[in-house]
Amino acid sequence: MWKIHWLILALILCSILGCYPNGDGMECFGKDRYASLNFLTTTPVDSVQFYLDEQRICYGDVGHYYKLVVCKSLTTDADVASDFFSEKCMASEKEKTWTIFHCYVGEPSDGVVVSSKELRVKVFSTNREKIDIPLGSLGGLITNVFPERDSAEWFGYRDNPIRPFLDDFYSPALSMRKGCFNGFCVASLPMADEEVCYDK
């Protein structure tokens, strides 16, 4: 009986004071030191590389990178997601299939200063395209890059079309439009969290 009381007391203390394995707590940094970058397209693309100035990011140990294909299922009314285009995807003018390449990077976790003056994206598909997008600081923002031909579709969404797979996009219709460059458009949204925290 006393063991249960001690366990409850320990849980209460942990919830008030915080419990960490190393006893040092957490270290938090402002969101302006991080950037979330996304390349989105309804046209099949093999891969995308991200660069800040001349430094390749979201490659190897620098940042986090993944590819996601989101589509309407042929067999159910639900959205499905995978890392490749599936035969189970319904492809039509009404039901778009979005391919998303996501990159999350920042300091101090990756040693990348995101106040870069230029975001560069290399797109690999049937023809290789390099998109140079001159931007100011990307810190604290979710920056979305997509072909100009997809812009009306993207800005027409009042709600996040990628949920529940990615919560980052909120309402694309309310995003800040930064313009179009070489056939690709850029829009951004502020990150929801004010800080990014890690165990010390």
C-alpha positions as CSV (number, residue, x, y, z in Angstrom):
1,M,0.0,0.0,0.0
2,W,2.8,2.4,0.9
3,K,4.5,1.7,-2.5
4,I,1.4,3.0,-4.3
5,H,1.4,6.2,-2.2
6,W,5.1,6.7,-2.9
7,L,4.5,6.2,-6.6
8,I,1.6,8.6,-6.7
9,L,3.7,11.2,-4.8
10,A,6.6,10.7,-7.2
11,L,4.3,11.2,-10.2
12,I,2.9,14.4,-8.7
13,L,6.4,15.8,-8.0
14,C,7.4,14.9,-11.6
15,S,4.4,16.7,-13.1
16,I,5.3,19.8,-11.0
17,L,9.1,19.9,-11.2
18,G,9.7,17.9,-14.3
19,C,11.6,14.6,-14.4
20,Y,14.5,14.0,-16.8
21,P,16.9,11.0,-17.0
22,N,20.0,13.1,-16.7
23,G,18.6,15.6,-14.2
24,D,19.6,18.6,-16.2
25,G,16.2,19.5,-17.7
26,M,15.6,20.9,-21.1
27,E,17.2,23.5,-23.3
28,C,14.9,25.7,-25.5
29,F,15.6,27.9,-28.5
30,G,13.5,30.5,-30.3
31,K,11.7,29.3,-33.4
32,D,13.5,31.9,-35.5
33,R,16.6,29.6,-35.5
34,Y,14.7,26.9,-37.4
35,A,13.0,26.6,-40.8
36,S,10.5,24.1,-42.2
37,L,10.8,23.9,-46.0
38,N,8.4,22.0,-48.3
39,F,8.4,21.4,-52.0
40,L,4.8,20.3,-53.1
41,T,3.7,19.3,-56.5
42,T,0.8,17.4,-58.3
43,T,3.3,16.3,-61.0
44,P,5.4,13.2,-60.3
45,V,8.9,14.1,-59.1
46,D,11.7,11.7,-58.2
47,S,13.6,13.7,-55.6
48,V,14.4,17.2,-54.4
49,Q,17.5,18.7,-52.9
50,F,17.5,21.8,-50.7
51,Y,20.3,24.4,-50.4
52,L,20.7,27.5,-48.2
53,D,23.2,29.7,-50.1
54,E,25.7,27.0,-51.2
55,Q,25.2,24.6,-48.3
56,R,23.2,21.5,-49.0
57,I,20.7,20.9,-46.2
58,C,18.5,18.0,-45.1
59,Y,21.1,15.6,-46.4
60,G,23.2,13.2,-44.3
61,D,23.3,14.4,-40.7
62,V,22.2,17.9,-41.5
63,G,18.5,18.3,-40.9
64,H,15.5,16.0,-41.3
65,Y,14.2,15.0,-44.8
66,Y,11.4,12.9,-46.1
67,K,9.1,12.3,-49.1
68,L,5.4,11.8,-48.7
69,V,2.7,11.1,-51.3
70,V,-0.8,11.9,-50.2
71,C,-3.8,10.9,-52.2
72,K,-7.5,9.8,-52.1
73,S,-7.9,6.1,-51.8
74,L,-9.5,4.1,-54.7
75,T,-11.1,1.7,-52.2
76,T,-12.2,3.9,-49.3
77,D,-13.2,7.5,-48.9
78,A,-10.1,8.2,-46.8
79,D,-6.8,9.9,-47.7
80,V,-3.8,7.7,-47.7
81,A,-0.1,8.5,-47.5
82,S,3.1,6.6,-48.4
83,D,6.6,7.4,-49.6
84,F,5.7,6.5,-53.2
85,F,2.8,6.8,-55.6
86,S,0.5,3.8,-55.0
87,E,-1.8,2.0,-57.4
88,K,-4.4,2.5,-54.7
89,C,-4.4,6.3,-55.4
90,M,-7.3,7.8,-57.2
91,A,-6.0,10.1,-59.9
92,S,-8.5,12.7,-61.3
93,E,-8.9,16.4,-61.8
94,K,-11.0,16.5,-58.6
95,E,-8.8,14.3,-56.4
96,K,-5.3,15.6,-56.6
97,T,-2.3,13.5,-55.6
98,W,0.3,15.7,-53.8
99,T,3.9,14.7,-53.6
100,I,5.7,16.5,-50.7
101,F,9.4,16.8,-50.0
102,H,9.9,18.1,-46.5
103,C,13.1,19.6,-45.0
104,Y,13.4,20.7,-41.3
105,V,16.7,22.4,-40.3
106,G,18.2,24.9,-37.9
107,E,20.8,25.6,-35.3
108,P,22.0,24.5,-32.8
109,S,20.9,21.0,-33.6
110,D,22.2,21.1,-37.2
111,G,24.6,24.0,-37.1
112,V,22.8,25.7,-40.0
113,V,22.0,29.4,-39.8
114,V,18.7,29.8,-41.5
115,S,18.9,33.6,-42.0
116,S,20.3,32.8,-45.5
117,K,19.7,35.1,-48.4
118,E,18.9,32.4,-50.9
119,L,17.0,29.2,-50.9
120,R,17.9,26.9,-53.8
121,V,15.9,23.9,-54.8
122,K,17.0,21.2,-57.3
123,V,14.2,19.1,-58.7
124,F,14.9,15.7,-60.3
125,S,12.2,14.4,-62.6
126,T,12.1,13.7,-66.3
127,N,14.1,16.9,-66.8
128,R,16.4,18.4,-64.1
129,E,15.4,21.8,-62.9
130,K,17.2,24.1,-60.5
131,I,15.1,26.8,-58.9
132,D,16.9,29.8,-57.3
133,I,14.6,31.6,-54.9
134,P,16.0,34.8,-53.3
135,L,14.5,35.1,-49.8
136,G,15.3,36.9,-46.6
137,S,15.3,35.0,-43.3
138,L,13.5,31.7,-43.3
139,G,13.7,31.5,-39.5
140,G,10.4,30.6,-37.7
141,L,8.6,30.0,-40.9
142,I,7.1,27.1,-42.8
143,T,8.1,27.9,-46.4
144,N,6.2,26.1,-49.2
145,V,7.5,26.0,-52.8
146,F,5.3,24.6,-55.6
147,P,4.9,24.9,-59.4
148,E,3.0,27.9,-60.5
149,R,0.5,25.6,-62.3
150,D,-0.4,24.2,-58.8
151,S,-0.8,27.6,-57.2
152,A,-4.5,28.1,-57.7
153,E,-5.2,24.7,-56.3
154,W,-3.0,25.2,-53.3
155,F,-4.3,28.7,-52.4
156,G,-7.8,27.5,-52.8
157,Y,-7.6,25.2,-49.8
158,R,-9.3,26.9,-46.7
159,D,-8.2,23.9,-44.6
160,N,-5.0,21.9,-44.6
161,P,-5.3,19.3,-47.4
162,I,-2.5,17.1,-46.0
163,R,-4.0,16.6,-42.5
164,P,-3.7,14.2,-40.7
165,F,-0.3,13.4,-42.2
166,L,1.2,16.9,-41.8
167,D,-0.3,19.5,-39.5
168,D,2.1,22.2,-40.7
169,F,0.1,23.7,-43.4
170,Y,-2.9,25.1,-41.4
171,S,-4.8,27.1,-44.1
172,P,-2.9,27.5,-47.4
173,A,-5.4,30.2,-48.4
174,L,-4.2,32.4,-45.5
175,S,-0.5,31.9,-46.1
176,M,1.8,34.9,-47.0
177,R,2.5,34.9,-50.7
178,K,6.1,35.8,-51.5
179,G,5.8,35.7,-55.3
180,C,6.7,33.4,-58.1
181,F,10.2,32.8,-59.5
182,N,11.1,30.8,-62.7
183,G,7.7,29.1,-62.8
184,F,7.6,28.2,-59.1
185,C,5.7,30.1,-56.3
186,V,6.6,30.6,-52.7
187,A,4.3,31.1,-49.7
188,S,4.9,30.9,-45.9
189,L,3.2,30.5,-42.6
190,P,4.5,31.1,-39.1
191,M,5.5,28.1,-37.0
192,A,2.9,27.5,-34.3
193,D,5.4,26.8,-31.4
194,E,7.4,29.8,-30.1
195,E,10.3,27.5,-29.0
196,V,12.0,24.3,-30.0
197,C,13.2,22.3,-26.9
198,Y,15.6,19.4,-26.4
199,D,16.8,17.3,-23.5
200,K,20.2,18.6,-22.4
